[in-house]
Amino acid sequence: MTVTDGAPSPAPLRRGGGWLRALLLSCHPLPTVAVTALATALAAGAGGGVATTALLGSAVLAGQLAVGWSNDWVDAARDAAVGRGDKPAAAGLLPVRDVRAAALAAAAAVVPLSLLLGWRAGLLHLLGVAAALGYNAGLKSTPWSWVPYVLFFGGLPTVVTLAVAGGAAPLWASAVGALLGVGAHCANVIPDLDDDRATGVRGLPHLLGRAGSTVLASAALSAASVLVVLGPPGPPGALGWAGLALAGALTASAAWAALTSPRSRWPFPATVAVAALDVALLVAAGGALTA
């Protein structure tokens, strides 16, 4: 057992089931699984075969693991300073070197997996992953904290269409991805604004404050939902209008939670749900991405 600031912290877990669970928790499992599932569904909906869809899902999973683990590796001291007991490395349950090793292994794996999608799709995906790693490395503390989210999520539809059909995604689809990225960024940061400020993080949401970030997240999510319904060719059907109404309800609930419960984690799951709904609408639109 070690002592930090006068308070004992638990000894690191031995290698085994508990250690593995802690390592998996350190990868930020919700966004990792959500982004991987959304990308895989998008590839399947765009007409990707089983092999291409599975390869794309594997590449995205490796990238998300690298991003999640590197976040906990880089932020271990900062998270410990604000008492983040939900972070195994910060809580002392997992050696930081283990999280670092996992991040580096995932980062090494994402390169060949991405390039197997084709050099254009692979390089675009690697650019998005590099931007996300740059966020962890320091961009999160600048007014440009939103840029990695725009680059990764805005580029993801084209990564899919390049891998599946060899062409770029429609502009409206890239705009949907970029807007979802901005919404996800703000919604993810809002619960941690105070802790982040205490450790010197000054990204765009911190400059805007809780109310401003909530307004920006709500506007971005709403615009993304409108685009995904009105962007594909042809008039929207009943499914599209119903999806837009549900997305609006989820966005409103996220905004309400962010404004009334400062540490509520609901805004980020709600953002993931809106993204999932938007991807479901894209999949339902058939070949809209590759038309």
Secondary structure, 3 states (H helix, E strand, C coil): CEEECCEEECCCCCCCHHHHHHHHHCCCHHHHHHHHHHHHHHHHHCCCCHHHHHHHHHHHHHHHHHHHHHHHHHCHHHHHHCCCCCCHHHHCCCCHHHHHHHHHHHHHHHHHHHHCCCHHHHHHHHHHHHHHHHHHHCHHHCCCCCHHHHHHHHHHHHHHHHHHHCCCCCHHHHHHHHHHHHHHHHHHHHHHHHHHHHCCCCCHHHHHHHHHHHHHHHHHHHHHHHHHHHCCCCCCCHHHHHHHHHHHHHHHHHHHHHHHCCCCCCHHHHHHHHHHHHHHHHHHCCCCCCC
